[in-house]
Amino acid sequence: MKNRLEAIRKERGVTQEALAAALEVTRQTISSLEKGRYNPSILLAFKLARYFELRIEDIFIYEEDLP
């Protein structure tokens, strides 16, 4: 799953450390999310959306595997 987390975070002037602290996760978790190495739990996705006052779909891009 792709995401716009890094771009949104930078647009808002938020550091990885500050975002991690606000969401009670590690900076490494934020870094892994931004690099697409980790897909968030639904709870973390909701927390991110609420933090940035966006919809989950505004942050995460679901791409179906089409045959």
C-alpha positions in Angstrom: 0.0 0.0 0.0 1.3 3.4 -0.9 0.9 6.5 1.2 1.4 10.2 1.3 2.5 10.4 4.9 6.0 11.9 4.4 4.7 14.6 2.0 1.8 15.5 4.4 4.1 15.5 7.4 6.6 17.8 5.7 3.9 20.1 4.4 2.7 20.5 8.0 6.2 21.1 9.3 6.1 18.0 11.7 9.2 16.0 12.4 9.2 12.2 12.5 10.0 12.4 16.2 7.1 14.8 17.0 4.6 12.7 15.1 5.9 9.5 16.7 5.5 11.1 20.2 2.0 12.3 19.4 0.9 8.9 18.3 2.8 7.0 20.9 4.9 5.0 18.5 8.6 5.0 17.7 10.3 7.2 15.1 11.3 4.0 13.3 7.7 3.1 12.9 7.0 6.5 11.2 10.1 6.0 9.0 9.0 2.5 8.0 5.5 3.7 7.2 6.8 6.5 5.0 9.1 4.1 3.1 6.3 1.7 2.6 8.0 -1.1 4.5 5.2 -1.3 7.0 1.4 -1.1 6.7 -0.3 0.4 9.8 -2.9 -1.2 11.9 -6.3 0.2 11.4 -6.0 1.9 14.8 -2.8 3.6 13.8 -4.2 4.6 10.4 -7.2 6.3 12.3 -4.8 8.0 14.7 -2.8 9.4 11.8 -5.9 10.6 10.0 -7.2 12.3 13.1 -3.8 13.9 13.9 -3.7 15.5 10.4 -7.4 16.1 10.3 -7.7 14.1 7.1 -9.5 10.9 5.9 -7.5 7.7 5.9 -7.9 7.6 2.1 -6.2 11.0 1.9 -3.1 9.5 3.5 -3.1 5.8 2.3 -3.6 4.7 -1.3 -5.0 1.3 -1.7 -4.2 -0.3 -5.1 -6.0 -3.5 -5.9 -4.2 -6.3 -7.7 -6.1 -6.5 -10.9 -5.8 -9.7 -13.0 
